[in-house]
């Protein structure tokens, strides 16, 4: 069978990455981690070029393209999840700031589209189903309440532990996630949005139930098993 592409989009902390990995394992597919590409490029731009995310970056296009090409293996590795995600854990906010800029999205597009040339894969991110792979064979959009995402980030095992939400750490995390949600949702280019034909899944309490539901949907859609 030729290459199959399944997309999973959703905001930060919805569990996309774990779900994509579980789904890919079940299907024997690879995973494309687009968020890691944005994080890796943000780190490169700040550390190598001392760039800050601002509209003026358009004028430095040649430099940006040059640094991306010079580090092409690094960016492809990020896309294929071959870098240690822990090294980029604190780069979410900066990645989101750079990701608002059309020039950054234009430069990173081929690294996502060309990460796998033959193998089937599950692509996870914000604009996988809408912009990067509009012809994907199956599209999923994940939603999770902001408060549950905050508790997950803080490793609170009981998502109904409302007391934990009142902790100052929770409030800080809530502010940080809300800020990133807003930026990723209202930006002009490729905002995080459900593709019209996407299957919407609410991932609140039990990731195994969510994954089963997605596997059933994808198997039906692709006539697998
Ligand atoms: O999925 P993540 O949290 O690793 O992504 C980090 C940031 O990168 C995210 O807040 C916005 C940006 N991003 C994007 O704009 N488009 C994608 N497809 C993936 C990530």
Boltz pocket constraint, residues with backbone or C-beta under 6 A from the ligand:
constraints:
  - pocket:
      binder: B
      contacts: [[A, 12], [A, 13], [A, 34], [A, 35], [A, 36], [A, 38], [A, 39], [A, 91], [A, 92], [A, 93], [A, 95], [A, 96], [A, 99], [A, 100], [A, 124], [A, 125], [A, 126], [A, 127], [A, 128], [A, 180], [A, 184], [A, 190]]
      max_distance: 6.0
